[in-house]
Amino acid sequence: MRKRVPVTHLVAELPVTVPFVAPEAIERQSGRPLILRLGANESAFGPSPRAIEAMCAAAAEVAWYGDPENYDLRAAVAAAQGVALENVVVGSGIDDLLGLAVRAFLEPGGAVVTSLGAYPTFNYHVVGYGGRLERVHYRQDANDLPALADAARRTGARLLYLANPDNPSGTWYTSSDLRSFMESLPDACLLLLDEAYLEFAPDGTAPPIDVSDQRVLRLRTFSKAYGMAGARIGYALGPAEIMADFEKIRLHFGVNRVAQAGALAALADTAFLREVVAEVARGRQEYEALACDLGLPTIPSATNFVSIDVGGPERARALIAALAARGVFVRMPGAPPLDRCIRVTVGTAEQRAAFAAVFRDVWPAAAKGAGG
């Protein structure tokens, strides 16, 4: 028998890592279907009907490759954001764009900065390309901006990852806060500003877009408010020079024809987007009221989820298990101090009512069994 062709030393030394356990994996393990899928921050409200119609029409043309330039969608994004076509790159969601940024800017052994417990797919890319992670603890349930900037200066980091609004906490900073933060970063450090949840945030959260600023790359998605997580499509806004570098390495046919059509139609349906954002705001209030009624605090959120403080990681794990036994999928943050919480996606009104009933039922036993 022939010997296996060896992989690189980097790959051989990496552990097998899955950033998230998928709800489908949970169903396979349990042998039961989930009743409520409220753990992945998918939109319970689905895509715009106009997006569905466009995707159905595009499905009839799926024998054709998608436009490798993503021209129509890039043009629509550019017009909506007031930038030029060359300041937009489309990718298979923010995950794909994060991978491009790491590949383009990180030398093997180079340092990058992120918060401990922040979005794990970024870490997955960094480690996969041989980078070195410098993690900064959350402070008062939010990204610690001064400590992140200090870490970037101390390590000579080429990249700094920040989600605003944040996942998994739901907290956010204002435009003024972020402008001051960017001024504090070293010149050679690129800020990857993940704005996946921006549509749910208050006015004044996002700094004005300045694509001449070589220090920041803005990352946005159609997965959350637009309800197209399964289509895998997002975009980056930034300097033309960075976009041109991405063009050298990106997978040009990586965004499929159906996703392109759906995203273009979704972007145009602003009325549907406003309805989703308003319903999510109502849902956050309902979750906060539910938690308050049970004597549990919540972390203020500008996203489509709420983190409920259940008092500690043991309680959180017990509650996750109790909910899973009832067919309810939610998640908990993976690192302290946020691992004292469970994170629940805002569902439809019916889903929220169903979650509330199960949560009220399992909470007393879960809290008691975990030392409550």
C-alpha positions in Angstrom: 0.0 0.0 0.0 1.3 3.4 -0.9 2.1 5.9 1.9 -0.1 8.9 2.3 1.3 12.1 0.9 2.2 14.2 4.0 0.4 17.4 4.8 2.3 20.5 5.8 3.7 20.7 9.3 1.2 23.4 10.1 -1.8 21.3 9.2 -0.4 18.2 10.9 0.1 20.1 14.2 -3.4 21.7 14.2 -6.2 20.1 16.3 -9.4 19.1 14.6 -11.5 22.2 15.2 -15.1 23.0 14.5 -15.9 26.6 15.4 -19.6 25.8 16.0 -21.6 22.6 16.7 -24.4 22.8 14.2 -28.0 22.3 15.1 -28.1 19.5 12.5 -25.3 17.8 14.5 -27.3 18.1 17.7 -30.3 16.5 15.9 -28.2 13.6 14.7 -26.7 13.1 18.1 -30.0 13.1 19.9 -32.0 11.4 17.2 -34.8 14.0 17.6 -35.7 17.0 15.6 -35.3 20.4 17.2 -38.6 22.3 18.0 -37.0 25.7 18.4 -33.9 26.7 16.6 -32.7 29.8 18.5 -29.0 29.4 18.9 -27.3 30.4 15.6 -28.7 34.0 15.3 -30.4 33.1 12.0 -33.3 35.3 11.1 -36.6 33.7 12.1 -38.3 36.0 9.6 -36.7 34.7 6.5 -35.6 36.5 3.4 -37.7 39.2 1.7 -40.4 37.8 -0.6 -38.7 39.7 -3.4 -35.4 37.9 -2.6 -37.2 34.6 -2.6 -38.8 35.3 -6.0 -35.4 36.4 -7.4 -33.7 33.3 -6.1 -36.3 31.0 -7.5 -35.9 32.6 -10.9 -32.1 32.3 -10.6 -32.4 28.6 -9.7 -33.7 27.9 -13.2 -30.3 29.3 -14.4 -28.2 27.4 -11.9 -26.5 25.5 -14.7 -24.6 28.8 -15.3 -21.8 30.1 -13.2 -22.5 33.2 -11.2 -20.9 36.4 -12.3 -17.3 36.2 -11.1 -17.1 40.0 -10.7 -20.4 40.1 -8.7 -20.9 43.3 -10.7 -24.6 44.1 -10.3 -24.5 43.4 -6.5 -21.3 45.4 -6.0 -22.7 48.3 -8.0 -25.9 48.3 -5.8 -23.9 48.1 -2.6 -21.6 50.9 -3.8 -24.6 53.1 -4.7 -26.3 52.4 -1.3 -23.1 53.2 0.7 -21.9 56.1 -1.4 -18.6 54.5 -2.5 -17.1 53.5 -5.8 -17.3 50.0 -7.3 -13.6 49.3 -6.6 -14.3 49.8 -2.9 -16.5 46.7 -2.7 -15.7 43.0 -2.6 -18.3 40.3 -2.3 -17.6 37.0 -0.6 -19.3 33.9 0.8 -20.3 35.7 4.0 -18.1 37.5 6.5 -16.4 34.2 7.2 -14.9 34.1 3.7 -13.9 37.7 3.9 -12.1 37.2 7.2 -10.2 34.4 5.6 -9.1 36.7 2.8 -8.0 39.3 5.2 -5.9 36.9 7.2 -4.4 35.4 4.1 -3.6 38.8 2.6 -2.1 40.4 5.7 -0.8 37.8 8.1 2.7 36.4 7.9 3.3 33.0 9.6 3.9 33.6 13.3 2.5 37.1 13.1 0.2 38.4 15.8 -3.4 39.4 15.6 -5.6 40.8 18.4 -9.2 39.8 19.3 -11.3 39.6 22.4 -11.3 36.4 24.4 -14.6 34.7 23.5 -15.3 36.8 20.4 -16.4 35.3 17.1 -14.4 32.0 16.8 -14.3 31.7 13.1 -11.8 34.5 12.9 -9.5 32.6 15.3 -10.0 29.5 13.1 -8.6 31.4 10.1 -5.7 32.9 12.1 -4.5 29.5 13.4 -5.1 27.8 10.0 -2.7 30.3 8.4 -0.1 30.0 11.1 -0.8 33.2 13.0 -0.6 33.9 16.7 -3.7 35.1 18.6 -3.5 37.7 21.3 -6.7 37.6 23.3 -8.0 40.5 25.5 -10.7 39.9 28.1 -14.1 41.6 27.9 -14.6 44.4 30.4 -18.1 45.0 31.8 -19.5 42.6 29.2 -18.1 44.7 26.3 -15.0 44.7 24.2 -12.2 46.5 26.1 -11.1 49.1 23.5 -8.2 50.6 25.3 -6.8 47.1 26.1 -7.3 45.9 22.5 -5.3 48.9 21.3 -2.6 48.4 23.9 -2.3 44.7 22.8 -2.0 45.8 19.1 0.8 48.2 20.0 2.6 45.7 22.3 2.5 42.8 19.9 3.0 44.7 16.6 -0.3 43.1 15.4 -1.1 43.4 11.7 -4.8 42.7 12.3 -7.3 43.5 15.0 -10.8 42.0 15.0 -13.7 43.8 16.5 -17.4 43.2 16.1 -19.7 46.1 16.6 -22.4 45.3 17.7 -20.7 42.4 19.4 -21.3 38.7 19.2 -21.8 37.0 21.7 -22.5 39.9 24.2 -24.8 42.1 22.0 -23.1 45.2 23.3 -22.1 48.1 21.1 -20.1 51.2 20.8 -21.0 54.6 19.3 -19.4 56.1 16.2 -17.5 58.5 18.4 -16.1 55.7 20.5 -14.9 53.9 17.4 -13.3 56.9 15.8 -11.3 57.5 19.0 -10.4 53.8 19.1 -9.2 53.8 15.4 -7.0 56.9 16.2 -5.4 54.9 19.0 -4.3 52.0 16.8 -0.8 51.7 15.4 -0.4 52.7 11.7 0.5 49.1 10.6 -2.5 47.5 12.2 -5.7 46.9 10.1 -9.0 47.0 12.0 -11.4 44.3 10.7 -14.7 45.9 11.8 -17.4 43.2 11.7 -20.8 44.9 11.3 -22.9 41.7 10.8 -25.6 43.0 13.2 -25.4 46.7 12.3 -29.0 46.9 10.9 -30.3 46.2 14.4 -28.2 48.8 16.1 -29.3 52.4 17.1 -28.5 55.3 14.8 -25.0 56.6 15.5 -23.4 53.2 16.0 -21.5 53.0 12.7 -18.7 55.6 11.9 -19.1 57.3 8.5 -17.6 55.2 5.8 -14.3 56.5 4.6 -12.8 54.2 2.1 -9.6 56.3 1.9 -8.8 55.2 5.5 -6.2 52.5 5.2 -6.7 51.4 8.8 -10.1 49.8 8.6 -12.0 47.2 6.6 -15.8 47.1 7.1 -17.4 43.7 6.9 -21.2 43.2 6.3 -23.5 40.3 5.6 -26.9 39.2 4.3 -27.1 36.4 6.9 -28.7 38.3 9.7 -31.3 41.0 9.2 -31.7 40.0 5.5 -32.4 36.4 6.5 -30.1 34.7 4.0 -27.6 32.8 6.2 -27.9 29.7 4.1 -27.0 31.6 0.9 -23.6 32.5 2.2 -23.1 36.0 0.9 -21.6 39.2 2.4 -19.4 42.1 1.4 -16.4 44.2 2.4 -16.0 48.0 2.2 -12.6 49.4 2.1 -9.7 51.1 0.3 -9.4 50.2 -3.4 -5.9 49.0 -2.8 -7.0 46.3 -0.3 -9.9 45.3 -2.6 -7.4 44.9 -5.5 -5.2 42.6 -3.3 -8.2 40.5 -2.4 -8.9 40.1 -6.2 -5.5 38.3 -6.4 -6.5 35.6 -4.0 -10.3 35.3 -3.7 -12.3 32.4 -5.1 -13.8 34.2 -8.1 -16.7 31.8 -8.6 -17.2 31.3 -4.8 -20.5 33.2 -4.7 -23.2 31.3 -6.4 -25.7 32.7 -8.9 -28.7 32.2 -6.7 -27.2 34.0 -3.8 -26.2 37.0 -6.0 -29.7 37.3 -7.2 -31.2 37.1 -3.8 -28.9 39.6 -2.2 -29.5 42.1 -4.9 -33.3 41.9 -4.4 -33.0 41.9 -0.7 -30.9 45.1 -0.7 -33.6 46.8 -2.6 -36.5 45.8 -0.3 -35.9 48.3 2.4 -39.5 48.1 3.7 -39.1 44.4 4.5 -35.8 45.1 6.3 -37.5 47.8 8.5 -40.2 45.4 9.5 -37.7 42.7 10.5 -35.7 45.2 12.6 -38.8 46.5 14.3 -40.0 42.9 15.2 -36.6 42.0 16.5 -36.7 45.1 18.8 -40.0 43.9 20.1 -38.6 40.4 20.6 -35.6 41.7 22.6 -38.0 43.6 24.9 -40.0 40.4 25.4 -36.9 38.4 26.3 -35.8 41.1 28.7 -39.2 41.1 30.4 -39.2 37.3 30.6 -35.7 37.3 32.3 -36.7 40.1 34.6 -39.8 38.1 35.7 -37.5 35.2 36.6 -35.2 37.5 38.5 -32.4 37.3 35.8 -30.5 40.2 34.4 -29.8 40.6 30.7 -27.0 42.3 28.8 -28.3 45.3 26.7 -28.3 44.2 23.1 -28.2 45.9 19.7 -28.4 42.6 17.8 -31.0 39.9 17.0 -30.3 38.0 20.2 -30.3 38.6 23.9 -27.7 37.2 26.4 -29.5 36.2 29.7 -27.3 36.2 32.8 -28.1 32.9 34.6 -25.5 33.3 37.3 -22.6 31.2 36.2 -21.2 28.7 33.6 -22.5 25.7 35.6 -26.0 27.0 35.5 -25.7 28.0 31.8 -24.5 24.5 30.9 -27.3 22.9 32.9 -29.9 25.2 31.3 -28.5 24.5 27.8 -28.8 20.8 28.4 -32.3 21.1 29.9 -33.5 23.1 27.0 -31.9 20.7 24.5 -33.8 17.9 26.1 -37.0 19.7 25.3 -35.9 20.3 21.7 -34.8 23.9 22.2 -31.5 24.9 20.6 -29.7 27.9 22.2 -26.0 28.6 22.9 -23.8 30.0 25.6 -20.7 32.1 25.1 -17.5 30.1 25.4 -15.3 32.2 27.7 -15.6 34.2 30.9 -17.1 36.5 31.9 -19.8 35.9 29.3 -20.1 32.2 29.9 -22.4 32.9 32.8 -25.0 33.6 30.1 -27.2 31.8 27.6 -27.6 33.5 24.2 -31.1 33.3 22.7 -31.9 34.4 19.1 -35.1 36.5 18.7 -37.7 34.3 17.1 -41.1 35.0 15.7 -43.9 35.9 18.2 -45.0 32.3 18.2 -41.4 31.0 18.8 -40.8 33.5 21.5 -44.0 32.4 23.3 -43.0 28.8 23.0 -39.5 29.5 24.3 -40.8 31.5 27.2 -43.0 28.5 28.3 -40.2 26.0 28.1 -37.7 28.4 29.8 -40.1 29.0 32.7 -40.6 25.3 33.1 -37.0 24.2 33.1 -35.3 27.1 34.8 -36.1 26.2 38.5 -34.7 22.7 38.2 -31.7 23.8 36.1 -30.8 26.5 38.6 -31.2 24.2 41.6 -29.3 21.4 40.0 -26.4 23.7 39.3 -26.2 25.0 42.9 -28.8 27.8 42.6 
